[in-house]
Amino acid sequence: MTTVPPAPARTAAPGTTAATGPRAVDWRGVVAATGPADRAAAEAGVRLAYRAAGLPEPGRVLWAASPRAAVALLLGGEVTGRSVREQVRTRPWESERARVHAESGPGGYAALWAATGARLWEPARALADRIRAGIVEELGDTPDVRLRLLDAVLGQHDAAWLAALAGRGGALDGLAAVARHAGWWWPYEDIAVICERPAELHRDEAGRLDRGDGPALAFPDGFALHAWRGMPVPAEFLAGLGDLTPEGIRAEENAELRRVMLEFYGYDRYLAESGAEPLHRDGTGVLWRIPLDGDEDVVMVEVVNSTAEPDGTFRTYWLRVPPATRTAREGVAWTFGLAADAYAPLHET
């Protein structure tokens, strides 16, 4: 497992200030930002967003330790007035997107998006979806909870489109300021509710939530999400990973959890300790199969690096290949996108 350490609380590039504008912001860092909010800066951003929308500033600004706490607060009968998310967030975004699109043309806008927001879209969307699912799981899948979630402005998780559009004329400066300095927020006629950012965020190389010894995403009030390489798992499941055995892995009835167990335990270790038999052996390596009840078999090729390590040893690697693989050569060829008869390396490293 590779754990990405929590990002520092500072979200803007060094030297970035209101004077230099949000286009200088490291928006990738905004998506991953953790740590206490800059409450004064976030509240100033909220008030600026209201004024930019032609609305009176909210009479009160309330803070919540997490999106779950914010939804619970709103469900508790707080007098809010109607939601003004449409005026504060959606209309300015639509207007700015239309203006930039008209100025740059379809090709120019596509190039702008590819260079900015497109890179952030999937990681930000995935985080937002997991937070919504966690709130629904804890507070209940009710119409009231769903409606409050629809009222949310996603702040740092709106970074994809803010990266493309913010800082081009001031219309989105308030939204960008909140995103840089706090988490999600809820705009209503009478009040605005702003959330703290996560206290911890752990992701793998692919940007998926990933942690084997605790929550992958955690807020200051304890609202937390547990995941292994993007797959949601119960907290108590992770607590038991340290005591895994081949027998325990085989006894797990949930196929997805069993696969997580195998990844954590290590395929090579499982093969060595479970008495697995090789299916095929040739000059490229050894083909192994792990039968799994209720799931497709795990098939792997054991290969040895032909280049010696500095200490003179040769490192062994395990390549996951499709279940239908019949020979070691076919499996190795597949990792290069080739058929077995087309795999003929001139030199191996």
C-alpha positions as a Markdown table, in Angstrom:
| # | Residue | x | y | z |
|---|---|---|---|---|
| 1 | Met | 0.0 | 0.0 | 0.0 |
| 2 | Thr | 1.2 | 3.5 | -0.8 |
| 3 | Thr | -0.2 | 6.1 | 1.6 |
| 4 | Val | -0.3 | 9.7 | 0.5 |
| 5 | Pro | 0.4 | 11.8 | 3.6 |
| 6 | Pro | -2.1 | 14.5 | 4.4 |
| 7 | Ala | -1.7 | 17.6 | 2.4 |
| 8 | Pro | -0.7 | 20.7 | 4.4 |
| 9 | Ala | -3.4 | 23.1 | 5.5 |
| 10 | Arg | -2.1 | 25.8 | 3.2 |
| 11 | Thr | -3.9 | 25.4 | -0.1 |
| 12 | Ala | -2.5 | 28.2 | -2.2 |
| 13 | Ala | 0.8 | 28.3 | -4.0 |
| 14 | Pro | 3.5 | 30.2 | -2.0 |
| 15 | Gly | 3.0 | 33.9 | -2.4 |
| 16 | Thr | -0.6 | 33.6 | -3.7 |
| 17 | Thr | -2.7 | 36.3 | -2.2 |
| 18 | Ala | -6.0 | 37.9 | -3.1 |
| 19 | Ala | -4.1 | 40.4 | -5.1 |
| 20 | Thr | -2.5 | 37.7 | -7.3 |
| 21 | Gly | -5.9 | 36.0 | -7.9 |
| 22 | Pro | -7.1 | 32.4 | -7.7 |
| 23 | Arg | -5.7 | 31.5 | -11.1 |
| 24 | Ala | -2.3 | 31.2 | -9.3 |
| 25 | Val | -3.8 | 28.6 | -6.9 |
| 26 | Asp | -2.6 | 25.0 | -6.9 |
| 27 | Trp | -6.1 | 23.5 | -7.4 |
| 28 | Arg | -4.8 | 20.0 | -7.2 |
| 29 | Gly | -3.6 | 20.9 | -3.7 |
| 30 | Val | -7.0 | 22.4 | -3.0 |
| 31 | Val | -8.7 | 19.1 | -3.7 |
| 32 | Ala | -6.4 | 17.3 | -1.3 |
| 33 | Ala | -6.1 | 20.0 | 1.3 |
| 34 | Thr | -6.6 | 19.0 | 5.0 |
| 35 | Gly | -6.3 | 20.8 | 8.2 |
| 36 | Pro | -8.2 | 23.6 | 10.0 |
| 37 | Ala | -10.1 | 26.1 | 7.8 |
| 38 | Asp | -9.1 | 29.7 | 7.6 |
| 39 | Arg | -12.5 | 30.8 | 8.9 |
| 40 | Ala | -12.1 | 34.5 | 8.4 |
| 41 | Ala | -11.1 | 34.1 | 4.8 |
| 42 | Ala | -13.8 | 31.5 | 4.1 |
| 43 | Glu | -16.5 | 33.7 | 5.6 |
| 44 | Ala | -15.3 | 36.7 | 3.5 |
| 45 | Gly | -15.6 | 34.4 | 0.5 |
| 46 | Val | -19.1 | 33.5 | 1.3 |
| 47 | Arg | -20.2 | 37.1 | 1.7 |
| 48 | Leu | -18.5 | 38.0 | -1.5 |
| 49 | Ala | -20.3 | 35.2 | -3.3 |
| 50 | Tyr | -23.7 | 36.5 | -2.0 |
| 51 | Arg | -22.9 | 40.1 | -3.1 |
| 52 | Ala | -21.7 | 38.9 | -6.5 |
| 53 | Ala | -25.1 | 37.1 | -6.9 |
| 54 | Gly | -26.9 | 40.4 | -6.0 |
| 55 | Leu | -28.1 | 39.0 | -2.7 |
| 56 | Pro | -27.9 | 40.4 | 0.9 |
| 57 | Glu | -25.2 | 38.8 | 2.9 |
| 58 | Pro | -26.4 | 36.0 | 5.2 |
| 59 | Gly | -27.3 | 37.2 | 8.7 |
| 60 | Arg | -25.4 | 34.4 | 10.4 |
| 61 | Val | -22.5 | 32.1 | 9.4 |
| 62 | Leu | -22.4 | 28.8 | 11.3 |
| 63 | Trp | -19.6 | 26.3 | 11.3 |
| 64 | Ala | -19.8 | 22.5 | 11.3 |
| 65 | Ala | -16.9 | 20.1 | 11.9 |
| 66 | Ser | -17.9 | 17.9 | 8.9 |
| 67 | Pro | -20.4 | 17.7 | 6.1 |
| 68 | Arg | -22.3 | 15.1 | 8.2 |
| 69 | Ala | -22.5 | 17.6 | 11.1 |
| 70 | Ala | -23.7 | 20.3 | 8.7 |
| 71 | Val | -26.5 | 18.1 | 7.4 |
| 72 | Ala | -27.5 | 17.1 | 10.9 |
| 73 | Leu | -27.5 | 20.7 | 12.0 |
| 74 | Leu | -29.8 | 21.7 | 9.1 |
| 75 | Leu | -32.1 | 18.7 | 9.8 |
| 76 | Gly | -32.4 | 19.9 | 13.4 |
| 77 | Gly | -34.7 | 22.7 | 12.6 |
| 78 | Glu | -32.3 | 25.6 | 12.1 |
| 79 | Val | -34.2 | 28.6 | 10.6 |
| 80 | Thr | -32.5 | 29.0 | 7.2 |
| 81 | Gly | -34.8 | 30.6 | 4.7 |
| 82 | Arg | -34.8 | 29.1 | 1.2 |
| 83 | Ser | -31.7 | 27.8 | -0.5 |
| 84 | Val | -29.9 | 30.3 | -2.7 |
| 85 | Arg | -27.4 | 27.8 | -4.2 |
| 86 | Glu | -28.9 | 28.4 | -7.6 |
| 87 | Gln | -28.1 | 32.1 | -7.4 |
| 88 | Val | -24.8 | 31.9 | -5.6 |
| 89 | Arg | -23.2 | 28.9 | -7.3 |
| 90 | Thr | -25.0 | 27.6 | -10.4 |
| 91 | Arg | -25.9 | 30.7 | -12.3 |
| 92 | Pro | -22.4 | 32.4 | -11.9 |
| 93 | Trp | -20.8 | 29.1 | -13.0 |
| 94 | Glu | -23.1 | 28.7 | -16.0 |
| 95 | Ser | -22.6 | 32.4 | -17.0 |
| 96 | Glu | -18.8 | 32.2 | -16.7 |
| 97 | Arg | -18.6 | 29.0 | -18.6 |
| 98 | Ala | -20.7 | 30.4 | -21.5 |
| 99 | Arg | -18.6 | 33.5 | -21.6 |
| 100 | Val | -15.3 | 31.7 | -21.7 |
| 101 | His | -16.7 | 29.2 | -24.2 |
| 102 | Ala | -17.8 | 32.1 | -26.5 |
| 103 | Glu | -14.5 | 33.9 | -26.2 |
| 104 | Ser | -12.3 | 30.8 | -26.8 |
| 105 | Gly | -14.5 | 28.8 | -29.2 |
| 106 | Pro | -15.2 | 25.1 | -28.8 |
| 107 | Gly | -11.7 | 24.0 | -29.5 |
| 108 | Gly | -10.2 | 26.6 | -27.2 |
| 109 | Tyr | -12.5 | 25.7 | -24.4 |
| 110 | Ala | -11.8 | 22.0 | -24.8 |
| 111 | Ala | -8.1 | 22.7 | -24.6 |
| 112 | Leu | -8.5 | 24.9 | -21.5 |
| 113 | Trp | -10.5 | 22.2 | -19.8 |
| 114 | Ala | -8.0 | 19.5 | -20.8 |
| 115 | Ala | -5.2 | 21.6 | -19.3 |
| 116 | Thr | -7.0 | 22.5 | -16.1 |
| 117 | Gly | -10.2 | 21.0 | -14.8 |
| 118 | Ala | -10.1 | 17.6 | -16.6 |
| 119 | Arg | -7.2 | 16.5 | -14.5 |
| 120 | Leu | -9.0 | 17.2 | -11.3 |
| 121 | Trp | -12.5 | 16.1 | -12.2 |
| 122 | Glu | -12.4 | 12.4 | -11.4 |
| 123 | Pro | -10.5 | 12.6 | -8.0 |
| 124 | Ala | -12.7 | 15.4 | -6.8 |
| 125 | Arg | -15.9 | 13.7 | -8.0 |
| 126 | Ala | -14.9 | 10.4 | -6.4 |
| 127 | Leu | -14.3 | 12.1 | -3.0 |
| 128 | Ala | -17.6 | 14.0 | -3.1 |
| 129 | Asp | -19.5 | 10.9 | -4.0 |
| 130 | Arg | -18.0 | 8.9 | -1.1 |
| 131 | Ile | -18.7 | 11.7 | 1.3 |
| 132 | Arg | -22.3 | 11.8 | 0.2 |
| 133 | Ala | -22.6 | 8.1 | 0.5 |
| 134 | Gly | -21.1 | 8.2 | 4.0 |
| 135 | Ile | -23.6 | 10.9 | 5.1 |
| 136 | Val | -26.6 | 8.9 | 3.8 |
| 137 | Glu | -25.3 | 5.8 | 5.5 |
| 138 | Glu | -25.0 | 7.5 | 8.9 |
| 139 | Leu | -28.0 | 9.8 | 8.8 |
| 140 | Gly | -30.4 | 7.7 | 6.7 |
| 141 | Asp | -31.4 | 7.6 | 3.1 |
| 142 | Thr | -34.4 | 9.9 | 3.5 |
| 143 | Pro | -35.7 | 12.7 | 1.2 |
| 144 | Asp | -34.7 | 15.3 | 3.8 |
| 145 | Val | -31.1 | 14.2 | 3.8 |
| 146 | Arg | -31.0 | 14.0 | 0.0 |
| 147 | Leu | -32.5 | 17.5 | -0.3 |
| 148 | Arg | -29.9 | 19.0 | 2.1 |
| 149 | Leu | -27.1 | 17.3 | 0.1 |
| 150 | Leu | -28.5 | 18.9 | -3.1 |
| 151 | Asp | -28.2 | 22.3 | -1.4 |
| 152 | Ala | -24.5 | 21.9 | -0.8 |
| 153 | Val | -21.8 | 23.8 | -2.5 |
| 154 | Leu | -18.8 | 21.5 | -2.7 |
| 155 | Gly | -16.1 | 24.0 | -2.0 |
| 156 | Gln | -12.7 | 22.3 | -2.4 |
| 157 | His | -14.3 | 19.5 | -4.3 |
| 158 | Asp | -15.5 | 22.0 | -6.9 |
| 159 | Ala | -11.9 | 22.6 | -7.8 |
| 160 | Ala | -12.1 | 21.1 | -11.3 |
| 161 | Trp | -14.3 | 23.7 | -12.8 |
| 162 | Leu | -12.9 | 26.5 | -10.6 |
| 163 | Ala | -9.4 | 25.6 | -12.0 |
| 164 | Ala | -10.8 | 26.3 | -15.5 |
| 165 | Leu | -13.0 | 29.3 | -14.9 |
| 166 | Ala | -12.1 | 31.2 | -11.7 |
| 167 | Gly | -10.0 | 34.3 | -11.8 |
| 168 | Arg | -11.1 | 35.4 | -15.2 |
| 169 | Gly | -13.4 | 38.3 | -14.2 |
| 170 | Gly | -14.2 | 38.2 | -10.6 |
| 171 | Ala | -17.6 | 36.5 | -10.9 |
| 172 | Leu | -16.4 | 33.4 | -9.2 |
| 173 | Asp | -13.9 | 34.9 | -6.7 |
| 174 | Gly | -16.1 | 34.3 | -3.7 |
| 175 | Leu | -16.7 | 30.7 | -4.6 |
| 176 | Ala | -12.9 | 30.2 | -5.2 |
| 177 | Ala | -12.0 | 31.8 | -1.9 |
| 178 | Val | -14.3 | 29.5 | 0.1 |
| 179 | Ala | -12.9 | 26.5 | -1.8 |
| 180 | Arg | -9.3 | 27.5 | -0.9 |
| 181 | His | -10.0 | 28.1 | 2.7 |
| 182 | Ala | -12.7 | 25.6 | 3.9 |
| 183 | Gly | -14.7 | 22.6 | 3.0 |
| 184 | Trp | -18.3 | 22.2 | 1.8 |
| 185 | Trp | -20.8 | 24.9 | 2.5 |
| 186 | Trp | -24.6 | 25.6 | 2.4 |
| 187 | Pro | -26.0 | 29.0 | 1.3 |
| 188 | Tyr | -29.5 | 30.0 | 2.5 |
| 189 | Glu | -31.3 | 33.3 | 2.7 |
| 190 | Asp | -30.8 | 33.7 | 6.4 |
| 191 | Ile | -27.7 | 31.7 | 7.2 |
| 192 | Ala | -24.7 | 30.1 | 5.6 |
| 193 | Val | -23.2 | 26.9 | 7.1 |
| 194 | Ile | -19.5 | 26.2 | 6.3 |
| 195 | Cys | -17.6 | 23.0 | 7.1 |
| 196 | Glu | -14.1 | 22.3 | 8.2 |
| 197 | Arg | -11.9 | 20.4 | 5.8 |
| 198 | Pro | -10.9 | 16.8 | 6.5 |
| 199 | Ala | -8.3 | 16.2 | 9.1 |
| 200 | Glu | -6.8 | 13.3 | 7.2 |
| 201 | Leu | -6.8 | 12.1 | 3.6 |
| 202 | His | -5.0 | 9.0 | 2.4 |
| 203 | Arg | -5.0 | 7.9 | -1.2 |
| 204 | Asp | -3.1 | 5.4 | -3.4 |
| 205 | Glu | -1.2 | 6.2 | -6.6 |
| 206 | Ala | -4.4 | 6.2 | -8.6 |
| 207 | Gly | -6.0 | 8.8 | -6.3 |
| 208 | Arg | -8.4 | 6.3 | -4.7 |
| 209 | Leu | -9.1 | 6.4 | -1.0 |
| 210 | Asp | -6.8 | 3.9 | 0.5 |
| 211 | Arg | -5.6 | 3.0 | 4.0 |
| 212 | Gly | -5.1 | -0.4 | 5.8 |
| 213 | Asp | -4.7 | 0.8 | 9.4 |
| 214 | Gly | -7.4 | 3.5 | 9.9 |
| 215 | Pro | -9.8 | 5.8 | 8.1 |
| 216 | Ala | -8.8 | 7.0 | 4.6 |
| 217 | Leu | -10.8 | 10.2 | 5.1 |
| 218 | Ala | -11.5 | 11.7 | 8.5 |
| 219 | Phe | -13.0 | 14.9 | 9.7 |
| 220 | Pro | -12.4 | 16.6 | 13.1 |
| 221 | Asp | -15.6 | 15.3 | 14.6 |
| 222 | Gly | -14.9 | 11.7 | 13.9 |
| 223 | Phe | -17.0 | 11.4 | 10.7 |
| 224 | Ala | -14.7 | 9.0 | 8.7 |
| 225 | Leu | -14.6 | 6.8 | 5.6 |
| 226 | His | -12.7 | 3.6 | 5.4 |
| 227 | Ala | -11.5 | 2.2 | 2.1 |
| 228 | Trp | -8.9 | -0.1 | 0.6 |
| 229 | Arg | -7.8 | 1.0 | -2.9 |
| 230 | Gly | -11.0 | 2.8 | -3.4 |
| 231 | Met | -13.3 | 0.1 | -2.2 |
| 232 | Pro | -15.4 | 1.0 | 0.9 |
| 233 | Val | -14.8 | -1.4 | 3.8 |
| 234 | Pro | -16.1 | -1.5 | 7.4 |
| 235 | Ala | -13.8 | -0.1 | 10.0 |
| 236 | Glu | -13.8 | -3.4 | 11.9 |
| 237 | Phe | -12.7 | -5.2 | 8.8 |
| 238 | Leu | -9.5 | -3.2 | 8.6 |
| 239 | Ala | -8.8 | -3.8 | 12.3 |
| 240 | Gly | -8.6 | -7.6 | 11.5 |
| 241 | Leu | -6.3 | -7.4 | 8.5 |
| 242 | Gly | -3.2 | -7.7 | 10.7 |
| 243 | Asp | -4.3 | -11.2 | 11.9 |
| 244 | Leu | -5.0 | -12.7 | 8.5 |
| 245 | Thr | -4.3 | -16.3 | 7.7 |
| 246 | Pro | -4.8 | -18.3 | 4.4 |
| 247 | Glu | -7.7 | -20.2 | 6.2 |
| 248 | Gly | -9.3 | -16.9 | 7.2 |
| 249 | Ile | -9.1 | -15.6 | 3.7 |
| 250 | Arg | -10.7 | -18.7 | 2.2 |
| 251 | Ala | -13.5 | -18.5 | 4.9 |
| 252 | Glu | -14.5 | -15.0 | 4.0 |
| 253 | Glu | -17.8 | -15.3 | 2.1 |
| 254 | Asn | -17.9 | -11.7 | 0.6 |
| 255 | Ala | -15.9 | -12.0 | -2.6 |
| 256 | Glu | -14.9 | -8.3 | -2.6 |
| 257 | Leu | -13.7 | -8.3 | 0.9 |
| 258 | Arg | -11.8 | -11.6 | 0.2 |
| 259 | Arg | -10.0 | -9.9 | -2.6 |
| 260 | Val | -9.0 | -7.0 | -0.3 |
| 261 | Met | -7.7 | -9.6 | 2.2 |
| 262 | Leu | -5.6 | -11.1 | -0.6 |
| 263 | Glu | -4.2 | -7.8 | -1.7 |
| 264 | Phe | -3.3 | -6.9 | 1.9 |
| 265 | Tyr | -1.8 | -10.3 | 2.7 |
| 266 | Gly | 0.1 | -10.4 | -0.5 |
| 267 | Tyr | -0.6 | -12.8 | -3.4 |
| 268 | Asp | 3.0 | -14.3 | -3.2 |
| 269 | Arg | 2.7 | -14.9 | 0.5 |
| 270 | Tyr | -0.7 | -16.5 | 0.1 |
| 271 | Leu | 0.7 | -18.8 | -2.7 |
| 272 | Ala | 3.6 | -19.8 | -0.5 |
| 273 | Glu | 1.6 | -20.5 | 2.6 |
| 274 | Ser | -1.5 | -22.1 | 1.1 |
| 275 | Gly | 0.2 | -24.9 | -0.8 |
| 276 | Ala | -0.8 | -23.6 | -4.2 |
| 277 | Glu | 0.4 | -25.6 | -7.2 |
| 278 | Pro | 1.9 | -24.0 | -10.3 |
| 279 | Leu | -0.1 | -24.5 | -13.5 |
| 280 | His | 2.6 | -24.0 | -16.1 |
| 281 | Arg | 6.3 | -23.2 | -16.3 |
| 282 | Asp | 8.4 | -22.0 | -19.2 |
| 283 | Gly | 11.3 | -19.7 | -19.9 |
| 284 | Thr | 9.3 | -16.5 | -19.0 |
| 285 | Gly | 8.2 | -17.6 | -15.6 |
| 286 | Val | 5.7 | -19.7 | -13.6 |
| 287 | Leu | 1.9 | -19.4 | -13.9 |
| 288 | Trp | -0.1 | -19.8 | -10.7 |
| 289 | Arg | -3.9 | -19.9 | -10.0 |
| 290 | Ile | -5.8 | -19.1 | -6.8 |
| 291 | Pro | -9.3 | -20.5 | -7.0 |
| 292 | Leu | -11.9 | -18.3 | -5.2 |
| 293 | Asp | -15.4 | -19.5 | -4.4 |
| 294 | Gly | -18.0 | -17.1 | -5.8 |
| 295 | Asp | -15.4 | -15.0 | -7.7 |
| 296 | Glu | -13.1 | -15.4 | -10.7 |
| 297 | Asp | -9.9 | -17.1 | -10.0 |
| 298 | Val | -6.8 | -15.0 | -9.4 |
| 299 | Val | -4.1 | -15.9 | -11.9 |
| 300 | Met | -0.5 | -14.6 | -11.7 |
| 301 | Val | 2.8 | -15.1 | -13.4 |
| 302 | Glu | 5.9 | -15.3 | -11.2 |
| 303 | Val | 8.8 | -13.7 | -13.1 |
| 304 | Val | 12.4 | -13.0 | -12.1 |
| 305 | Asn | 14.1 | -9.8 | -13.1 |
| 306 | Ser | 16.9 | -10.7 | -15.5 |
| 307 | Thr | 19.0 | -7.7 | -14.2 |
| 308 | Ala | 20.8 | -8.3 | -11.0 |
| 309 | Glu | 20.2 | -6.0 | -8.0 |
| 310 | Pro | 23.3 | -4.1 | -6.7 |
| 311 | Asp | 23.8 | -6.9 | -4.1 |
| 312 | Gly | 23.9 | -9.5 | -6.9 |
| 313 | Thr | 20.4 | -11.0 | -6.2 |
| 314 | Phe | 17.5 | -11.2 | -8.7 |
| 315 | Arg | 14.2 | -9.8 | -7.6 |
| 316 | Thr | 10.9 | -11.7 | -8.1 |
| 317 | Tyr | 7.8 | -10.0 | -9.4 |
| 318 | Trp | 4.2 | -11.2 | -9.5 |
| 319 | Leu | 2.1 | -10.1 | -12.6 |
| 320 | Arg | -1.7 | -10.3 | -12.3 |
| 321 | Val | -3.1 | -11.7 | -15.6 |
| 322 | Pro | -6.5 | -12.6 | -16.9 |
| 323 | Pro | -8.1 | -15.8 | -15.4 |
| 324 | Ala | -8.2 | -17.5 | -18.8 |
| 325 | Thr | -4.4 | -17.4 | -19.2 |
| 326 | Arg | -3.0 | -20.8 | -20.0 |
| 327 | Thr | 0.8 | -20.4 | -20.1 |
| 328 | Ala | 3.3 | -18.2 | -18.4 |
| 329 | Arg | 4.4 | -16.7 | -21.7 |
| 330 | Glu | 0.8 | -15.9 | -22.6 |
| 331 | Gly | 0.5 | -14.0 | -19.3 |
| 332 | Val | 3.7 | -12.0 | -19.7 |
| 333 | Ala | 2.8 | -11.2 | -23.3 |
| 334 | Trp | -0.6 | -9.9 | -22.2 |
| 335 | Thr | 1.1 | -7.4 | -19.9 |
| 336 | Phe | 2.7 | -5.9 | -23.0 |
| 337 | Gly | -0.5 | -6.0 | -25.0 |
| 338 | Leu | 0.7 | -8.9 | -27.2 |
| 339 | Ala | -0.3 | -12.4 | -28.0 |
| 340 | Ala | 2.0 | -15.2 | -26.8 |
| 341 | Asp | 3.4 | -16.0 | -30.3 |
| 342 | Ala | 4.2 | -12.3 | -30.8 |
| 343 | Tyr | 6.2 | -11.9 | -27.6 |
| 344 | Ala | 9.8 | -12.3 | -28.4 |
| 345 | Pro | 11.9 | -9.7 | -26.5 |
| 346 | Leu | 15.4 | -9.0 | -28.0 |
| 347 | His | 16.7 | -8.0 | -24.6 |
| 348 | Glu | 15.1 | -8.3 | -21.1 |
| 349 | Thr | 15.8 | -6.1 | -18.2 |
